[in-house]
């Protein structure tokens, strides 16, 4: 065979090899990943309903020890959690042995220590379920039920980045006041027949206390993350100025994402995609107040963005604040696994799944029907936004394969 013919043959074989690699092998890998996403979705749907049951079989560990061992750099809890019901039952029922004012922040909360030494954050009920918070998308008091709903949405989306939350009723007179610190106790008062407290925080006022129904107060408790995982606070690159007439750069610069991509920790690693996931999460729940976020310390950008403080959510079911999605529509990237999960949740599945997940919570029903309906409507807006991106840039650019092996050793 002549040299020229050999060169041509080798070139043809090379083209065939590249075609096979790009269009066959890669497609097989993608199909396998998609099949795993579908299997993970079905596993999630099968375990949605969490019954609060104190039994812990096959272990001598306490619920607090089990929950502490779940935490790893990219997850607060693992995909399969047969002990979740027992941990949440303990959060909702264990004896309160100490009560103090909440950690620093703008909103009223209390720091409780439960039997066994576990810290939880208690957020009191401020509004009835059907109350609509008017005004700015970040207006109003914290909503305790929003924390409960946000945790279960985190499970449904497969992120597993939100600390555990459950509803709880507490008797302020018999459970809190006898073991409260002087600092917390000094903020208690009585209005009519109701016991109230206003705590210590930036916006806490004696004129604006949270009041129980008699002595019994409804609220949410959030499980404190283990002390061996100290947190680091970051300013959110898409945070608002909270100043009338003053816009943040992202609100007027459509190329803002390009600048973000050049700064650490968004120039490499998973953090920017976590920001996109969080924007989707926040848009679904109506949270326009994530001006900062937390990760684990000394993580060099590898830690997850932890979905803490979700109580400024589910305020107005009629308000779809599109600016929350700015990281998505300005960067036009999204994880393939997130995109797949969103598509599985269309056609009313999201609303049904969340309602099912929350059905055994002590403060059920957690959300009113208008808020559940709003979730399905907002999901369609997210899907439409991603499709606009793929139409403009192509799916190969927009859909990012970013799967990490998560160790629970």
Buried (B, 14 or more C-beta within 10 A) or exposed (E): EEEEEEEEEEEEEEEEEEEEEEEEEEEEEEEEBEEEBEEBBEEBBEBBEBEBBEEBEEEEEBBBBBBBEBBBBBBBBBBEBEBBBBBBBBBBBBEBEBBBBBEEBEBBBBBBBBEEEBBBBBBBBBBEBEEBBEEBBBEBBBBBBBBBBBBBBBBBBBBBBBBBBBBBBBBBBEBBBEBBEEEBBEBBEEEEEBBBBBBBBEEBEEEEBBBBEEBBBBBBBBBBBBEEBEBEEBEBBBBBEEEEEEEBEBEEEEEBBEEBEEEEBBEEBBBBBBBBBBBBBBBBBBBBBBBEBBBBEEBEBBBBBBBBBBBBBBBBBEBBBEBBBBBBBBBBBBBBBBBBBBBBBEEEBBBBBBBBBBBBBBBEEBBBEBBBBBBBEBBEEBBEBBEEBBEEEEEEEBBBEBEEEEEEE
